[in-house]
Amino acid sequence: MIPDIRYAKTPQGVHIAYHVSGDGPMDLVMVSPAYSNIDGMWRDPAIARFLTRIGSITRLINFDPRGFGLSDRVVEGDLPTLESRMSDALSVMDSVGCERAALFAMDSTGPLAILFAATYPERTTALVVYGSEAAGSWSSDYPWGWTDEHWDEFNLEVENGWGQPDYFKDYWKWMAPTVRLDQARLEVLTSGFRSTSPGAAVAQNRMEQETDVRRVLSAVHVPTLILHRRDEQAYSVEEGRYLAEHVQGARFVELVGPDHPPWEGDSSAVVSEIERFLQSVRDDEAELDRVLATVLFTDIVGSTRTAAELGDRAWRDLLQRHHATVRAMLGRYRGTEIETTGDGFLATFDGPVRGVRCAKSIIESVQPLGLEVRAGLHTGEVETIEGKVAGIAVHIGERVGALAGSSEIMVSQTVKDLVAGSGLVFEDAGEHDLKGVPDSWRLYRVVD
């Protein structure tokens, strides 16, 4: 099933066709190959299967750059540059509410994805480059690029044969020598290529010929995977090795087979490598999102009884005043409110002293309201997920708070040990088993 085609509008007023498929845990922007047509890609069974598999591990975002496929046409002298194509990608990401995404690019669009990752690292989760290059032209220090004569010969063939089945059959034999196209598939693929005019195709080739991102490679600082098939003819495997050697920390995987398109040959190996890499990026990001924080839990003692005595309306009014008081104290001590838990709060602090003093101020400030509050604190690593916090430290803080009495602050030994010299005074509350938490924990009451 072909996903719905939608349009994003760039700041220059150009309409960019895109679609979104899949519901995986990470956004992946596919920078479509040369002569892109996102509608035609889904009409070919092999490409559709490949895109569906990618969509099973990501939320796949694919688009046609300006001048190609279903996007707005541009005048012959104003065909897309790398800069304008980056603008296209940003506009599509903004349109679908994507703050950050992994990039997946192949053949001539590899340099575009590399430039994007270096320019917009804050928008790039990871970079996957398959069967691509660092430069389009031959030079003594980049001998895998094509000479000017080779490019001229290739472009003459494009102009003379573009859109003709016989030309495309030969072209595909060069791109995927193990694939034998039947008539139905030949017609589908040829039709997709016809959405690009011969002039636009040659202009795209000229841009590839002149593109050179070798000096940008050292500026890529996002997790990077380089995939390349060993025996393909379109791009030398040495070009993949070059990219991996010059992007710091890049991982290089050499795949077997002579077919260039990732959906031909052993496409499962391509998807598996991408899946393994993106999972490792997610795991690493989860570790990087772990920070040391002091967790504070508060709740009102006897809230059910008080609510029953006051009635619903009076209780709501009192609860609002309680919440306002707690939030004022959190602001004073630079705490971060994570969530309200019915009649209590979960907040974090970047220092345990401020957390304890905030808890003391909360208890004192709500007493004039006729309320008694208990509090618990623990310092440990927490994981931040979309503004929420998680991890064993959060569970410990909650269990410590549950053991506090009326107008009492209970803390873990970790908190006590970290506030030496603060003037805070503690009383040993003994060792306790905390439900769902391994081992016994020594706790302390704050007495001054």
C-alpha positions, 0 to 999 in steps of 0.5 A: 500500500502506497503511503499518502503523499503530502507536501511541505513548503520551504521558506522559498515557497517550494512544495516538497512531496513526502510520505511517512510510513512505519511506526518504529521508535526512531525517525529515519529520513531517507534521502532518496537516490538520484532521479527520485520518485517516492510514488514510483518507488512504492510501485516496485515490489522489491523497493516496496518490500525494502521500504516496508522493512525499514518502516518496521524498525523506524518511522520512515520519512522519504521525500523528493527534492525540488525538481524531481519526482512529485515535488515542484519543478524548477527552471533549468538554470536553478536546479537544486544545490546541496544547500537547497536540498538541506532546506528541503529536508528541514522543511519536511522534518518540520512538517512532520514534527520531527526534531531529530532523525537518523539519515539514510542516504545512498549513491549520489545523495551520500554527500548531501547527508554528510553535509547535513549531519555536519551542519545540523548535528542537533537535528541528526541522531545518526548517519547511515551512508550506503554505496556512496562517495566523498567526491564525484570526480577523479583526482590523484588523491581520489582515484575512484571518481570518474574522469571528465571524459567518463562523465561526458560519455555517461551524460550523452547516453542519458540524453539519447536513451533516457526513458527508453526501456532498452536504455534502462535495461542496460542501465539496470544490468550495470547497477544490479547485474544479478537481477533479471527484470521481467517486462512488468517490473521494467515498465514500472521502473522505467516509468518512475525514471521518466518523472525526471526529464533528461535535462534534469537528469544530466544536471543532477549528474553534473552536480554529482560530478562537481560535488566534493565533501572530503573537507567536511568529513572531519566535521561529522560528529554523529554516530555513523555507519558506512555500508558498501557492497564489495563487488558493486560497479557503480561506486568502488568499495574503496570509496566506502572505506575512504568515508569510514576512515575520514569520519571519526568513529565511523563503523564500516561494514563491507557487504557481499554481492555485486548489486548496488541498489540496497533492495536488490541482492541480500537486502535483508543484510542491509536492513539488519545492519541498519537495525543493529546500528540504530539500536546501538545508537538508541542504547547509547543515547539512553546512557547519555541521557542518564544524569545524577540527580536528587529526586524529591517525593512529597505527598499530603498526609491523611489526604483522603480523610481531609478530602472527605471532611472538606467536600470536593469543592473545598478540597479542590481549592485547598489542593490548588493552594497546596500546589501553588505553594509547592511550586513556589518553593521549587522555583526558589530552590531551582527544582524541576517539577516532573509531575504531580502525583495526585496530592504530591509532587515528584521533582528533581534537583541538581544538588541534594542540599537544595533538595533537602532545604526545599523539602523543609520549606515545603513542609513549613509553608503548607502548615498554615494551610492546615496540611501536613506533608511528608517527603523523601529524597535520594540521589542517583542516576536518572534517565530522562525520557521526554521530560520524564525521569525513570530509573532505579533512583526514582523508585528508591526516592518514592519508597524512602518518601513512603516511610516518612512520617507526618511533617518528616523528611526521610533521606537515603544515606547517599543524600546524607553523605553528599551534604557534608558541611551543609549544616543539615542535621540527621538522625539515624532511622535504621536499615529498611527493605524497600519494596522492589529495590535490592538490598537493605537501605540505611535511612536518615531523618532530617532533624534540623 
